[in-house]
Amino acid sequence: MDQLKQGADALFILLGAVMVLAMHAGFAFLELGTVRHKNQVNALVKILVDFCVSTLAYFFVGYTIAYGVDFYAGAGTLAQNNGYALVKFFFLLTFAAAIPAIISGGIAERAKFGPQLIATAAIVGLFYPLCEGAIWNNKFGVGDWLHSLSGTPMHDFAGSVVVHAFGGWLALPAVLILGARRNRYRKNGEISAHPPSSIPFLALGSWILAVGWFGFNVMSAQTIDKISGLVAVNSLMALVGGTLVAVLMGRNDPGFAYNGPLAGLVAVCAGSDIMHPAGALVVGGIAGAIFVLMFTLVQNRWKIDDVLGVWPLHGLCGAWGGIAAGIFGQTELGGAGGVSLLTQTVGTLGVVAFALLSGGLVYGVLNKAMGLRLSQEEEFEGADLSIHRIKATPEHETSW
């Protein structure tokens, strides 16, 4: 029976890893559909290569920093317990690699390729593991300190704070350092719309992400005996709440409609295992409202050119999710209890501060050392031709 349980656990978390790996296709198509035609190839290539760089950085450095585990042993040792230690690494790697995928959407259309890969290696190899280790593995005693604030630990079941808030707030300094896309905001106060290049691809990316998210959340249990249907249904309800509110507030705009479910899913990650489904619906709905309001404010009032809205979507909705777990996880609101609003708030704000410092340091140093932004000519031509020497539809450019 023990052997069967070990095999089942390995298969369970492997399926989760594959589902979250598939979410990276969602990141790619969401970005591809949002950016202009001349930057579509770049969106596809960035997500794939960032994932590969993340794998190396996390396997050889980051995972050891976060959990004190390395794989410098023979294959026979690594295969013990059906290779569970390896597939657990695979699963957590897909979370880590989501950080550069998140950032990619914010800095799209004007960032150089090489410096972003260096940033990916630094973030996934060092800064994210420090955050992950502190919240999920009590690194430096951070977990104990947060526990001491109210007598309950920081609760972030599937990464609203550790993954999404960290990624979104880390992206903000990168977006600010790069500045807006050429002619996005004009001196006379006018704003160039830069509409999405393909609503079908944007929608496809959102659907892939939404489906994969059930592996992201449900498989965060990490062993089959801890699987919970509550997590699945709470994820579903948050998706529904985020979508309906975003459609209503966004006046049927398809961009808001297909980012609404993602906002809800980002927010529910932290407390998906302890909330009542009705609470998850409210959390998702509030997240949908946060995204629509803040995306509009950021783009139109503050004139911050966050192309995919990754700071409102992941940064703000992720932070809301961390705090919401401390509210809707309470037994008085139908939750399972064992959470504290004080601990959730302090832990979330701590991750936000660390993400801002990390993003400012990584992208500030890279910008000074080698420059982050394409030249005006390269940006005008588009990242596809400037970096990859081919357009997404080259058959229209045939020259005899």
C-alpha positions as a Python dict, from the first residue, in 0.01 Angstrom:
ca = {
    (1, 'M'): (0, 0, 0),
    (2, 'D'): (285, 240, 77),
    (3, 'Q'): (429, 181, -269),
    (4, 'L'): (90, 250, -427),
    (5, 'K'): (51, 570, -224),
    (6, 'Q'): (397, 689, -328),
    (7, 'G'): (320, 624, -694),
    (8, 'A'): (-19, 794, -668),
    (9, 'D'): (139, 1100, -503),
    (10, 'A'): (405, 1122, -774),
    (11, 'L'): (142, 1095, -1048),
    (12, 'F'): (-83, 1348, -876),
    (13, 'I'): (178, 1621, -851),
    (14, 'L'): (315, 1537, -1197),
    (15, 'L'): (-30, 1598, -1346),
    (16, 'G'): (-37, 1930, -1161),
    (17, 'A'): (303, 2022, -1300),
    (18, 'V'): (190, 1942, -1654),
    (19, 'M'): (-128, 2148, -1613),
    (20, 'V'): (66, 2449, -1488),
    (21, 'L'): (325, 2399, -1763),
    (22, 'A'): (35, 2424, -2008),
    (23, 'M'): (-58, 2756, -1848),
    (24, 'H'): (259, 2902, -1998),
    (25, 'A'): (97, 2855, -2338),
    (26, 'G'): (-184, 3063, -2194),
    (27, 'F'): (59, 3338, -2093),
    (28, 'A'): (204, 3330, -2445),
    (29, 'F'): (-129, 3356, -2629),
    (30, 'L'): (-268, 3615, -2387),
    (31, 'E'): (32, 3836, -2462),
    (32, 'L'): (28, 3753, -2833),
    (33, 'G'): (-336, 3858, -2860),
    (34, 'T'): (-284, 4181, -2665),
    (35, 'V'): (30, 4322, -2829),
    (36, 'R'): (40, 4469, -3180),
    (37, 'H'): (104, 4243, -3480),
    (38, 'K'): (469, 4345, -3507),
    (39, 'N'): (544, 4202, -3161),
    (40, 'Q'): (358, 3868, -3172),
    (41, 'V'): (658, 3646, -3247),
    (42, 'N'): (851, 3808, -2963),
    (43, 'A'): (570, 3726, -2720),
    (44, 'L'): (578, 3358, -2817),
    (45, 'V'): (956, 3324, -2804),
    (46, 'K'): (996, 3512, -2474),
    (47, 'I'): (762, 3286, -2279),
    (48, 'L'): (931, 2967, -2403),
    (49, 'V'): (1290, 3081, -2354),
    (50, 'D'): (1213, 3242, -2018),
    (51, 'F'): (1073, 2907, -1904),
    (52, 'C'): (1391, 2727, -2009),
    (53, 'V'): (1617, 2980, -1836),
    (54, 'S'): (1395, 2956, -1527),
    (55, 'T'): (1434, 2577, -1525),
    (56, 'L'): (1813, 2596, -1515),
    (57, 'A'): (1822, 2875, -1256),
    (58, 'Y'): (1572, 2701, -1028),
    (59, 'F'): (1716, 2350, -1063),
    (60, 'F'): (2077, 2444, -991),
    (61, 'V'): (2030, 2736, -749),
    (62, 'G'): (1680, 2858, -665),
    (63, 'Y'): (1522, 2539, -532),
    (64, 'T'): (1816, 2485, -299),
    (65, 'I'): (1787, 2841, -166),
    (66, 'A'): (1413, 2801, -101),
    (67, 'Y'): (1405, 2450, 44),
    (68, 'G'): (1763, 2340, 109),
    (69, 'V'): (1721, 2052, -138),
    (70, 'D'): (1960, 1978, -425),
    (71, 'F'): (1984, 1701, -681),
    (72, 'Y'): (2357, 1634, -676),
    (73, 'A'): (2307, 1260, -634),
    (74, 'G'): (2294, 955, -858),
    (75, 'A'): (1990, 873, -1065),
    (76, 'G'): (1920, 571, -842),
    (77, 'T'): (1887, 797, -540),
    (78, 'L'): (1674, 1049, -727),
    (79, 'A'): (1436, 775, -841),
    (80, 'Q'): (1351, 672, -485),
    (81, 'N'): (986, 704, -379),
    (82, 'N'): (889, 699, -747),
    (83, 'G'): (1092, 1016, -805),
    (84, 'Y'): (850, 1222, -595),
    (85, 'A'): (1122, 1474, -499),
    (86, 'L'): (1187, 1543, -867),
    (87, 'V'): (825, 1589, -969),
    (88, 'K'): (771, 1814, -667),
    (89, 'F'): (1056, 2028, -799),
    (90, 'F'): (890, 2023, -1144),
    (91, 'F'): (561, 2140, -995),
    (92, 'L'): (717, 2424, -796),
    (93, 'L'): (932, 2520, -1095),
    (94, 'T'): (619, 2592, -1298),
    (95, 'F'): (517, 2838, -1025),
    (96, 'A'): (861, 3001, -1025),
    (97, 'A'): (864, 3033, -1404),
    (98, 'A'): (530, 3217, -1386),
    (99, 'I'): (715, 3520, -1244),
    (100, 'P'): (902, 3613, -1566),
    (101, 'A'): (590, 3520, -1767),
    (102, 'I'): (395, 3774, -1563),
    (103, 'I'): (662, 4041, -1605),
    (104, 'S'): (681, 3975, -1980),
    (105, 'G'): (329, 4109, -2029),
    (106, 'G'): (406, 4438, -1857),
    (107, 'I'): (725, 4517, -2050),
    (108, 'A'): (604, 4392, -2389),
    (109, 'E'): (681, 4564, -2719),
    (110, 'R'): (986, 4766, -2609),
    (111, 'A'): (1217, 4548, -2397),
    (112, 'K'): (1542, 4396, -2521),
    (113, 'F'): (1558, 4017, -2529),
    (114, 'G'): (1899, 3952, -2369),
    (115, 'P'): (1863, 4171, -2057),
    (116, 'Q'): (1523, 4017, -1984),
    (117, 'L'): (1675, 3668, -1988),
    (118, 'I'): (1943, 3783, -1743),
    (119, 'A'): (1670, 3931, -1523),
    (120, 'T'): (1481, 3599, -1539),
    (121, 'A'): (1787, 3408, -1419),
    (122, 'A'): (1844, 3649, -1129),
    (123, 'I'): (1478, 3656, -1023),
    (124, 'V'): (1408, 3282, -1044),
    (125, 'G'): (1752, 3183, -916),
    (126, 'L'): (1765, 3419, -617),
    (127, 'F'): (1491, 3670, -540),
    (128, 'Y'): (1182, 3456, -588),
    (129, 'P'): (1330, 3163, -390),
    (130, 'L'): (1402, 3400, -100),
    (131, 'C'): (1036, 3506, -98),
    (132, 'E'): (908, 3153, -150),
    (133, 'G'): (1136, 3012, 118),
    (134, 'A'): (1037, 3280, 369),
    (135, 'I'): (661, 3229, 334),
    (136, 'W'): (636, 2860, 248),
    (137, 'N'): (942, 2717, 425),
    (138, 'N'): (1001, 2950, 723),
    (139, 'K'): (1336, 3068, 583),
    (140, 'F'): (1513, 3314, 816),
    (141, 'G'): (1236, 3248, 1070),
    (142, 'V'): (993, 3469, 877),
    (143, 'G'): (711, 3217, 912),
    (144, 'D'): (762, 3194, 1288),
    (145, 'W'): (763, 3573, 1319),
    (146, 'L'): (440, 3607, 1124),
    (147, 'H'): (288, 3328, 1335),
    (148, 'S'): (381, 3517, 1652),
    (149, 'L'): (182, 3825, 1548),
    (150, 'S'): (-156, 3663, 1610),
    (151, 'G'): (-95, 3300, 1695),
    (152, 'T'): (-183, 3183, 1344),
    (153, 'P'): (52, 3127, 1049),
    (154, 'M'): (56, 3312, 719),
    (155, 'H'): (-181, 3127, 485),
    (156, 'D'): (-109, 3130, 112),
    (157, 'F'): (-225, 2793, -11),
    (158, 'A'): (-155, 2833, -385),
    (159, 'G'): (37, 3156, -417),
    (160, 'S'): (-183, 3465, -441),
    (161, 'V'): (95, 3643, -256),
    (162, 'V'): (410, 3435, -313),
    (163, 'V'): (359, 3402, -690),
    (164, 'H'): (111, 3659, -817),
    (165, 'A'): (158, 3956, -587),
    (166, 'F'): (535, 3907, -596),
    (167, 'G'): (538, 3887, -977),
    (168, 'G'): (304, 4181, -1027),
    (169, 'W'): (479, 4415, -787),
    (170, 'L'): (820, 4310, -918),
    (171, 'A'): (702, 4401, -1270),
    (172, 'L'): (604, 4754, -1167),
    (173, 'P'): (962, 4892, -1138),
    (174, 'A'): (1049, 4730, -1473),
    (175, 'V'): (752, 4900, -1640),
    (176, 'L'): (841, 5237, -1486),
    (177, 'I'): (1210, 5212, -1576),
    (178, 'L'): (1131, 5120, -1938),
    (179, 'G'): (873, 5394, -1979),
    (180, 'A'): (577, 5399, -2214),
    (181, 'R'): (576, 5265, -2567),
    (182, 'R'): (661, 5512, -2842),
    (183, 'N'): (371, 5756, -2907),
    (184, 'R'): (151, 5585, -2647),
    (185, 'Y'): (110, 5914, -2460),
    (186, 'R'): (153, 6233, -2660),
    (187, 'K'): (270, 6573, -2541),
    (188, 'N'): (-69, 6730, -2611),
    (189, 'G'): (-231, 6488, -2365),
    (190, 'E'): (-381, 6253, -2624),
    (191, 'I'): (-354, 5876, -2575),
    (192, 'S'): (-298, 5631, -2860),
    (193, 'A'): (-525, 5332, -2801),
    (194, 'H'): (-294, 5049, -2920),
    (195, 'P'): (-584, 4798, -2928),
    (196, 'P'): (-526, 4421, -2901),
    (197, 'S'): (-410, 4261, -3225),
    (198, 'S'): (-620, 3946, -3187),
    (199, 'I'): (-917, 3901, -2956),
    (200, 'P'): (-941, 3529, -3047),
    (201, 'F'): (-581, 3466, -2939),
    (202, 'L'): (-632, 3675, -2624),
    (203, 'A'): (-940, 3468, -2542),
    (204, 'L'): (-754, 3143, -2615),
    (205, 'G'): (-477, 3245, -2377),
    (206, 'S'): (-728, 3324, -2104),
    (207, 'W'): (-907, 2990, -2149),
    (208, 'I'): (-580, 2794, -2134),
    (209, 'L'): (-481, 2977, -1817),
    (210, 'A'): (-822, 2926, -1657),
    (211, 'V'): (-823, 2550, -1722),
    (212, 'G'): (-464, 2507, -1608),
    (213, 'W'): (-541, 2701, -1291),
    (214, 'F'): (-730, 2405, -1151),
    (215, 'G'): (-396, 2220, -1151),
    (216, 'F'): (-230, 2529, -1004),
    (217, 'N'): (-474, 2536, -712),
    (218, 'V'): (-599, 2182, -656),
    (219, 'M'): (-257, 2015, -693),
    (220, 'S'): (-105, 2259, -443),
    (221, 'A'): (-214, 1995, -191),
    (222, 'Q'): (96, 1809, -325),
    (223, 'T'): (-20, 1465, -208),
    (224, 'I'): (-333, 1281, -316),
    (225, 'D'): (-467, 1226, 36),
    (226, 'K'): (-493, 1606, 82),
    (227, 'I'): (-687, 1674, -238),
    (228, 'S'): (-999, 1883, -179),
    (229, 'G'): (-1300, 1944, -398),
    (230, 'L'): (-1351, 2265, -200),
    (231, 'V'): (-1042, 2411, -371),
    (232, 'A'): (-1181, 2325, -715),
    (233, 'V'): (-1526, 2472, -653),
    (234, 'N'): (-1385, 2784, -487),
    (235, 'S'): (-1163, 2835, -791),
    (236, 'L'): (-1468, 2797, -1015),
    (237, 'M'): (-1673, 3046, -814),
    (238, 'A'): (-1394, 3304, -811),
    (239, 'L'): (-1359, 3265, -1189),
    (240, 'V'): (-1732, 3328, -1229),
    (241, 'G'): (-1735, 3628, -994),
    (242, 'G'): (-1435, 3790, -1160),
    (243, 'T'): (-1580, 3741, -1508),
    (244, 'L'): (-1929, 3875, -1441),
    (245, 'V'): (-1813, 4184, -1254),
    (246, 'A'): (-1547, 4263, -1515),
    (247, 'V'): (-1800, 4228, -1798),
    (248, 'L'): (-2047, 4452, -1617),
    (249, 'M'): (-1798, 4721, -1519),
    (250, 'G'): (-1604, 4693, -1844),
    (251, 'R'): (-1920, 4747, -2051),
    (252, 'N'): (-1884, 4417, -2237),
    (253, 'D'): (-1526, 4491, -2346),
    (254, 'P'): (-1374, 4151, -2441),
    (255, 'G'): (-1035, 4246, -2296),
    (256, 'F'): (-1194, 4298, -1956),
    (257, 'A'): (-1420, 3995, -2003),
    (258, 'Y'): (-1125, 3761, -2053),
    (259, 'N'): (-906, 3915, -1784),
    (260, 'G'): (-1191, 3902, -1531),
    (261, 'P'): (-1165, 3526, -1470),
    (262, 'L'): (-790, 3557, -1429),
    (263, 'A'): (-834, 3832, -1170),
    (264, 'G'): (-1072, 3611, -972),
    (265, 'L'): (-842, 3311, -993),
    (266, 'V'): (-539, 3515, -885),
    (267, 'A'): (-726, 3637, -577),
    (268, 'V'): (-867, 3300, -467),
    (269, 'C'): (-535, 3111, -469),
    (270, 'A'): (-439, 3203, -113),
    (271, 'G'): (-760, 3097, 60),
    (272, 'S'): (-907, 2847, -186),
    (273, 'D'): (-876, 2567, 69),
    (274, 'I'): (-1047, 2747, 357),
    (275, 'M'): (-1317, 2975, 209),
    (276, 'H'): (-1684, 2895, 156),
    (277, 'P'): (-1777, 2896, -216),
    (278, 'A'): (-2000, 3200, -161),
    (279, 'G'): (-1702, 3380, -10),
    (280, 'A'): (-1486, 3280, -306),
    (281, 'L'): (-1750, 3426, -539),
    (282, 'V'): (-1730, 3759, -356),
    (283, 'V'): (-1348, 3754, -351),
    (284, 'G'): (-1342, 3691, -725),
    (285, 'G'): (-1599, 3961, -792),
    (286, 'I'): (-1403, 4219, -597),
    (287, 'A'): (-1088, 4116, -785),
    (288, 'G'): (-1269, 4170, -1116),
    (289, 'A'): (-1365, 4519, -1001),
    (290, 'I'): (-1010, 4593, -888),
    (291, 'F'): (-874, 4496, -1228),
    (292, 'V'): (-1117, 4706, -1434),
    (293, 'L'): (-1087, 5013, -1213),
    (294, 'M'): (-711, 5003, -1168),
    (295, 'F'): (-626, 4906, -1527),
    (296, 'T'): (-825, 5207, -1648),
    (297, 'L'): (-672, 5437, -1389),
    (298, 'V'): (-315, 5319, -1455),
    (299, 'Q'): (-344, 5349, -1833),
    (300, 'N'): (-552, 5664, -1869),
    (301, 'R'): (-494, 5877, -1560),
    (302, 'W'): (-147, 5782, -1439),
    (303, 'K'): (-19, 5709, -1791),
    (304, 'I'): (177, 5401, -1688),
    (305, 'D'): (211, 5175, -1993),
    (306, 'D'): (165, 4832, -1835),
    (307, 'V'): (70, 4656, -2158),
    (308, 'L'): (-123, 4356, -2021),
    (309, 'G'): (-209, 4520, -1690),
    (310, 'V'): (6, 4279, -1492),
    (311, 'W'): (35, 4510, -1191),
    (312, 'P'): (-343, 4544, -1146),
    (313, 'L'): (-410, 4180, -1238),
    (314, 'H'): (-136, 4000, -1047),
    (315, 'G'): (5, 4263, -813),
    (316, 'L'): (-313, 4417, -677),
    (317, 'C'): (-547, 4119, -712),
    (318, 'G'): (-278, 3892, -563),
    (319, 'A'): (-238, 4125, -264),
    (320, 'W'): (-616, 4139, -227),
    (321, 'G'): (-622, 3759, -229),
    (322, 'G'): (-371, 3739, 55),
    (323, 'I'): (-575, 3980, 267),
    (324, 'A'): (-907, 3824, 159),
    (325, 'A'): (-795, 3487, 298),
    (326, 'G'): (-778, 3654, 638),
    (327, 'I'): (-1134, 3782, 598),
    (328, 'F'): (-1332, 3513, 419),
    (329, 'G'): (-1137, 3230, 582),
    (330, 'Q'): (-1291, 3322, 919),
    (331, 'T'): (-1554, 3085, 1057),
    (332, 'E'): (-1796, 3376, 1099),
    (333, 'L'): (-1808, 3407, 719),
    (334, 'G'): (-1836, 3035, 655),
    (335, 'G'): (-1461, 2969, 631),
    (336, 'A'): (-1260, 2695, 796),
    (337, 'G'): (-1078, 2933, 1033),
    (338, 'G'): (-717, 2923, 1143),
    (339, 'V'): (-627, 3253, 976),
    (340, 'S'): (-571, 3606, 1099),
    (341, 'L'): (-635, 3927, 910),
    (342, 'L'): (-338, 4087, 1088),
    (343, 'T'): (-95, 3813, 987),
    (344, 'Q'): (-227, 3803, 631),
    (345, 'T'): (-198, 4179, 592),
    (346, 'V'): (152, 4207, 737),
    (347, 'G'): (278, 3908, 538),
    (348, 'T'): (127, 4041, 216),
    (349, 'L'): (271, 4390, 264),
    (350, 'G'): (611, 4238, 342),
    (351, 'V'): (610, 4045, 12),
    (352, 'V'): (499, 4359, -175),
    (353, 'A'): (787, 4559, -28),
    (354, 'F'): (1042, 4288, -108),
    (355, 'A'): (911, 4259, -465),
    (356, 'L'): (942, 4633, -523),
    (357, 'L'): (1298, 4635, -390),
    (358, 'S'): (1391, 4327, -594),
    (359, 'G'): (1243, 4466, -915),
    (360, 'G'): (1406, 4805, -868),
    (361, 'L'): (1743, 4644, -802),
    (362, 'V'): (1740, 4389, -1087),
    (363, 'Y'): (1601, 4613, -1359),
    (364, 'G'): (1776, 4925, -1234),
    (365, 'V'): (2118, 4757, -1248),
    (366, 'L'): (2050, 4600, -1589),
    (367, 'N'): (1927, 4931, -1728),
    (368, 'K'): (2244, 5107, -1614),
    (369, 'A'): (2475, 4827, -1728),
    (370, 'M'): (2335, 4739, -2070),
    (371, 'G'): (2006, 4918, -2127),
    (372, 'L'): (1665, 4752, -2116),
    (373, 'R'): (1491, 4922, -2404),
    (374, 'L'): (1500, 4877, -2779),
    (375, 'S'): (1611, 5177, -2981),
    (376, 'Q'): (1343, 5401, -3132),
    (377, 'E'): (1405, 5251, -3474),
    (378, 'E'): (1385, 4893, -3342),
    (379, 'E'): (1067, 4966, -3149),
    (380, 'F'): (908, 5133, -3452),
    (381, 'E'): (999, 4834, -3669),
    (382, 'G'): (872, 4595, -3401),
    (383, 'A'): (1039, 4336, -3180),
    (384, 'D'): (959, 4058, -3429),
    (385, 'L'): (1181, 4198, -3705),
    (386, 'S'): (1430, 4372, -3474),
    (387, 'I'): (1502, 4066, -3259),
    (388, 'H'): (1380, 3758, -3445),
    (389, 'R'): (1405, 3874, -3808),
    (390, 'I'): (1062, 3741, -3904),
    (391, 'K'): (699, 3844, -3872),
    (392, 'A'): (414, 3629, -3746),
    (393, 'T'): (272, 3614, -4099),
    (394, 'P'): (580, 3616, -4327),
    (395, 'E'): (390, 3480, -4626),
    (396, 'H'): (253, 3830, -4680),
    (397, 'E'): (606, 3967, -4710),
    (398, 'T'): (735, 3741, -4989),
    (399, 'S'): (994, 3916, -5203),
    (400, 'W'): (1113, 3769, -5536),
}
